[in-house]
Amino acid sequence: MIQLNPYLTFDGNCEQAFDFYQSVFGGDFTFKSRFSEMPPDPNLPVSEQDMNKIMHVSLPIGAYVLMGSDSSSDWGPPTVVGNNFSLSVSVDSKSEADTMHAKLADGGNVTMPMDDTFWGDYFGMCTDKFGINWMISFNEQAAN
């Protein structure tokens, strides 16, 4: 089963935005982590000024999950209001993730190849030929 959820990107105020969304929609965050909680990675350096920013947050709203993060000035693209969202797709297998990522990136741009991540998902990102940002993920534990 494919699940599609909106993913919002902020320029340092993700936590305030999600606290606001929680006050509007209710519920509890199912995940909330900061860049300081990431394991060190020389390919993804995080400056001291970005350590307290939100790396990822999830807020269930009905049958969907609103997700978000702050951008990092060290390695992420600048946040542009109006273009600061992605569609996040969760799929049932690595092969389905690879296929979907390849199809969406065809004629567009791969921004992160599909790969295993430290948080346990098989994950990748791309921008399609129409300029829409996509995040593709497969979580083996959730699939079982």
Residue pairs with C-beta under 8 A, 6 or more apart in sequence:
1 92
2 89
2 90
2 91
2 92
3 89
3 90
4 87
4 88
4 89
5 64
5 65
5 66
5 67
5 87
5 88
5 90
6 64
6 66
6 67
6 85
6 86
6 87
6 88
7 67
7 68
7 69
7 85
7 86
7 87
7 88
7 133
7 135
8 14
8 17
8 66
8 67
8 68
8 84
8 85
9 68
9 69
9 70
9 71
9 76
9 79
9 84
9 85
9 86
10 17
10 54
10 68
10 69
10 70
10 71
10 79
10 84
11 70
11 71
11 78
11 79
11 84
12 53
12 70
13 70
14 53
14 54
14 57
14 68
14 69
14 70
15 54
15 57
17 68
18 29
18 32
18 54
18 57
18 59
18 66
18 68
21 59
21 61
21 66
22 28
22 29
22 59
25 59
25 61
25 66
27 59
27 60
27 61
28 59
28 60
29 57
29 58
29 59
30 58
30 59
30 60
30 65
31 56
31 57
31 58
32 54
32 56
32 57
32 58
33 54
33 55
33 56
33 57
34 51
34 52
34 53
34 54
34 55
35 46
35 50
35 51
35 52
35 53
35 54
35 55
35 70
35 72
36 46
36 51
36 52
37 55
38 44
38 46
38 55
38 118
39 118
44 72
44 74
44 75
45 74
45 75
46 72
46 74
46 75
47 72
47 73
47 74
49 73
50 70
50 72
50 73
50 74
53 69
53 70
53 72
54 68
54 69
54 70
55 69
55 70
56 67
56 68
56 69
56 119
57 67
57 68
57 69
58 65
58 66
58 67
59 65
59 66
59 67
60 66
67 88
71 77
71 78
71 79
71 84
83 131
83 133
85 133
86 125
86 132
86 133
86 134
86 135
87 132
87 133
87 134
87 135
88 134
88 135
88 137
89 100
89 134
89 135
89 136
89 137
90 137
90 138
90 139
90 142
91 97
91 100
91 136
91 137
91 138
92 138
92 143
93 138
93 143
94 114
94 122
94 138
96 138
97 114
97 122
97 123
97 124
97 136
97 137
97 138
98 114
100 136
101 110
101 113
101 114
101 124
101 126
101 134
101 136
104 126
104 128
104 134
104 136
105 126
105 127
105 128
106 129
107 128
107 129
108 126
108 127
108 128
108 129
108 130
109 126
109 127
110 124
110 125
110 126
111 125
111 126
111 127
111 133
112 123
112 124
112 125
112 126
113 124
114 122
114 123
114 124
114 136
115 122
115 123
115 124
116 122
116 123
117 123
120 139
120 140
120 141
121 137
121 138
121 139
122 137
122 138
122 139
122 140
123 135
123 136
123 137
123 138
124 135
124 136
124 137
125 133
125 134
125 135
125 136
126 133
126 134
126 136
127 133
127 134
128 134
